[in-house]
Amino acid sequence: MRIRVPMLATCLALLTMPMQALAVESCQWLPVAQVGRALPDFKPWQTMAGGKVGACQFLGRTPRGAAILSLTQRVEESPAKAEDFVASLRKNLGADYVVEPVAGMGRRGFSYRPKDTAGADARSSLFLVGHEGRVVAMGSLTVPGEVTGDTREAFLALSRRAFDLAGDSESLAAATRCAYFDQDLLKELFKGAAFSQQVYGANSCIANAGTRVLMLAIVDNVSPALAQTMAASGDCKSTPLPALGAQGSIGYACAQGNARAMVRYLKGAKHFEFSWIPGAEPSPAERELLVKLAQFAHDGAY
């Protein structure tokens, strides 16, 4: 039986995905030194994922265990749509969470965490969501032990740094146009429908029109053997794509999960995966366009 995952889950998965294997680039809008000053109890901190805009993740190591801080910027078409997006996230949270409004994160800003009934670790994680101008900020913090009041305030201050993007027109443009996507091919793939793009740090991009989604995920330090294993995993049909190198392939007709097609290839030590999730099984024409999109990125000077 196919299990469908909504767009909301896709967005939140980006926020919490493991970053250990991704290319380590500094977070240009939040230096790791500032994280260390704000959250000294969990030093030393290191950057696990960064970039000019989008998503950054940091890892803190203490004798008591690891702390993980993830912050994501998302740009909407207007302030009203940013507010609506935050409201939709809150509406979709289930009864298993404690949800509270948060001053300083916009009119619809809120925090949430698992209820105490979730177990001993329920108070070790906190999530923040807010908006300012066209920018949505989403943050997650997990620490060894409990998130205290002081830690919460520091987390709030760090999360607000995501709103610096709202007043930077150059960075706003960079956050809404993925360099790896050929714009003409995107228009063909979305069949002329209006679509938006989001850049999530140095390693992820999304374009979507409603529930139709194109995702790109880049993983660094991948060997040919690991790339082959990644392509073979899952329950999808797979066809080699020699034009994309020895590890180039397309997967489709998957038995589980959302109906989708994925093009994967290895360029140097970087593993690229383009996923097209249109809400129904991708047609041969859509798969062909996905391959062309991947070829554009493969042939580019990235």
Secondary structure, 3 states (H helix, E strand, C coil): CCCCCCHHHHHHHHHHCCCCCCCCCCECCCCHHHHHHHCHHHCCEEEEECECCCEEEEEEEECCEEEEEEEEEEECCCHHHHHHHHHHHHHCCCCCEEEEECCCCCCCCEEEEECHHHCCCHHHEEEEEEEECCEEEEEEEECCCCCCHHHHHHHHHHHHHHHHHHHCHHHHHHHCCCCCCCHHHHHHHCCCCCCEEEECCCCEEEEEECCEEEEEEEECCCCHHHHHHHHHCCCCEEEECHHHCCCCEEEECCCCCCCCEEEEEEECCEEEEEEEECCCCCCHHHHHHHHHHHHHHHHCCC
